[in-house]
Every structure is written in structure tokens, then in C-alpha cells.
Amino acid sequence: MNTLPSWKDKALFTPGPLTTSQTVKQAMLRDLGSRDIEFIAVIQAIRQQLVALCADPQAYTAVLMPGSGTSGIEAILSSVLPPDGKLLILINGAYGERIRKIAGIHHIAAATLVFPENTQPDAAALAAALEADAEITHVAVVHCETTTGILNPIEVYGAIAKKYARTYIVDAMSSFGAYPINLPSCGIDFLISSANKCVEGVPGFSFVVARTAALTAIRGFARTLSLDLLAQWEGLERDGQFRFTPPTHALLAFHQALHELEQEGGIVARGERYRQNYAITLTSMHMMGFRPYLDEDKRGYTITSFYYPEHPQFNFRVFYEQLSEKGYVIYPGKLSHADCFRIGHIGRLGAGDVRALMAAIADTLHEMGITNA
Ligand SMILES: *Cc1c(COP(=O)(O)O)cnc(C)c1O
């Protein structure tokens, strides 16, 4: 096609923004008015499709919020906690810590249960905390902690939150679209993810899927104007529009990305492609002498942390730059206490791309003078 660019971008083995399909990028080559009928129909379709992917449309609804994923989390926290509410946060990585930070900025009372980055939050500790502290009204947890790639059992925590009748918030930023999630069966009241992760859209907005009865119960709680979740939902319900300038191009790309998710066979089929990317990565990295940070039973298949090799010639900056020059972008680590880097398995990448990255890593190690067993 003559509209294809002559350049080729580097492949992004990162947690997002990700490599997207050519057709997703092409969907953005339009200028739609934010109040145009065609654009309003796109928003409507996106909201319906999001709910259909994870919940019952009779009882759940979707809200789109401009900004990155963090804005979406901030929209939830600053909108759903009542003035006298208290949030319990399960933390085992940097994104759980970010939830704590957001709560602090909005003067939301918060308790935390903090676990090591290689360990899933303990369900018994959650139950004990809810049993002991009647002031806790809400529980928040990250599904896939992108810090390490650890997958937290959200259905287990959800059952406990429901047993104690607390509102349950899940950051599914880097798992929605890669893992099937059913909101009713996980007891989730508010789930958040963003456009540029496993749905394979481009950055620009996040989305919340909420239990409608929980959403309509938050009137008067919002602490900001532009991140008011209920007001945004009411605007979308009333006239199908964002209250303020929407990211029109990102929404067009996302609409196409949802179509491509369906064409691929839905979330299960997409998860299978990612799982295969992960499996190829693990086998090859193991052969090159790299060790993954997490035990196998805790690892998700969206992103993997590897320890730096214990070799005097290894320098992450050089390793990163040489891979980047070859056309492959990996991701630095974010761990508080271990030297790791990360390789993402998500985005419009398949087995061939992963094998090419593995060959580039082997070449780079060779160039750096690192020989392995
Ligand atoms: C990507 C991500 C976010 C949001 O990050 P932004 O940079 O604000 O888009 C939040 N939580 C998790 C677990 C993530 O992976």
C-alpha cells in the first residue's frame, strides 16, 4: 500500500506504549469533530465492547477518561472514596506504591499491606485486616504488577472483599486484554486499564469498567473537576460525549484495535500469542544464561524480569543501546532491591519478532565479550 511509511519503527518489548498494527495506526489518519455523529458512535461502540469483554452489560458500564493510566487510577481514587472512607491497598511493587501516593495527595485515609516484590499479597492478611478495621471501606490491588510481571490472584482477594462488603478496585492496566477477567465472578466494582496496553491501541486515555450501582453511589465525592468519574459517565450517558476535548485519534485507533482483538479470536487467543512469546523468551534467555527474577508459578506472561548476568563485562546501558541500535527496545528494571531488566511479551509482536530479539541479544552479548556456558 502506498500509504505505508518507508521507515520501520523499532520493535517495542516494553510494557507500553507498544508496537501496534499498521491498521491501528492508519485508523488515526482522520480529523473527526468531537461532537460529530460518527465520532459519538465510535465512543458508544467502544464502551459497549469493553463491557462485553468482561461483564454483564445489564449491571456494568464503561467510562473513558483522557490521560495515561495513572490519570485513570487517580480518577477512580479521587471520585469513589467518600470523605470519611478508608482505602486498604495491597502492595507488592511500584504500581501498588503509586496507588498509595495518589491516596496521600488526595488526603484519602489509607492502610497498606506491603509484601516483597517476588511475593503475592497474602489473602489471609487481607481478611484479618478487614476483620480488624471496620473503617476500611475500599480495597485496591494491582492485577499484574508490571514492576516484576507477578500475577496477583484478584479473584481470591475479591471473594474476601465481598465477604466483608467492601468496595473492590483492581488496576488491570497490563492484564486486561491478555487474561480473561470476569468482573462479577471476581467481585470487582471498579476495574481500570488503558488504551496502550494489551488491547494494542495507542496512548491517550484509560477506561474504567464499573458496577453501575457502585458508580452511581459516589455522587458528591469527587475531589477534582476533570477527573470526576461520575460526571464523565453522566456526560457519556447523556449525549455520548466527553465533557472536555477527547483524544479523538486515540479513540479511533482503539476502535480499530478492539476490532482486531475480536478478529484474533478474543482475549483467550491473544493471551495464547503472548504466552507463546513468553515461552520462547524464557527458553532462549535460559540458554543464554539469564535467570528470571520470579519463581515460575508467580510469573505472568505479559512481562518478565531478568537478573543482570553476573559478568564483569555486563553493563545494562551498553546492552540496552546496542539492542536499540539493532531495532529492539527492551525495558529497564524498576525493582527496589535487585538489578533486573524487563522484556515485554505484549503488543503486535509474534514468535518471529521474539526470535529476532533473542538473536540480537545473543549477538550483543558476543559483542560485549560476554561468553556463557
Ligand atoms: C502501565 C501501568 C499503569 C499506568 O501507567 P501510565 O504510565 O500512567 O499509563 C498503572 N498500573 C500498571 C500496573 C501499569 O502496568
The ligand as an SDF file (V2000), in Angstrom:
LIG
                    3D

 15 15  0  0  0  0  0  0  0  0999 V2000
    1.1710    0.9720   32.7600 C   0  0  0  0  0  0  0  0  0  0  0  0
    0.6220    0.7940   34.1210 C   0  0  0  0  0  0  0  0  0  0  0  0
   -0.0300    1.8470   34.7890 C   0  0  0  0  0  0  0  0  0  0  0  0
   -0.2290    3.2240   34.2190 C   0  0  0  0  0  0  0  0  0  0  0  0
    0.8830    3.8190   33.7460 O   0  0  0  0  0  0  0  0  0  0  0  0
    0.8050    5.1370   32.8430 P   0  0  0  0  0  0  0  0  0  0  0  0
    2.2420    5.3740   32.5400 O   0  0  0  0  0  0  0  0  0  0  0  0
    0.1880    6.2120   33.6340 O   0  0  0  0  0  0  0  0  0  0  0  0
   -0.0260    4.8060   31.6370 O   0  0  0  0  0  0  0  0  0  0  0  0
   -0.5750    1.5890   36.0290 C   0  0  0  0  0  0  0  0  0  0  0  0
   -0.5050    0.3710   36.5890 N   0  0  0  0  0  0  0  0  0  0  0  0
    0.1110   -0.6650   35.9790 C   0  0  0  0  0  0  0  0  0  0  0  0
    0.1380   -1.9930   36.6610 C   0  0  0  0  0  0  0  0  0  0  0  0
    0.6990   -0.4810   34.7310 C   0  0  0  0  0  0  0  0  0  0  0  0
    1.3050   -1.5140   34.1160 O   0  0  0  0  0  0  0  0  0  0  0  0
  1  2  1  0
  2  3  1  0
  2 14  2  0
  3  4  1  0
  3 10  2  0
  4  5  1  0
  5  6  1  0
  6  7  2  0
  6  8  1  0
  6  9  1  0
 10 11  1  0
 11 12  2  0
 12 13  1  0
 12 14  1  0
 14 15  1  0
M  END
$$$$
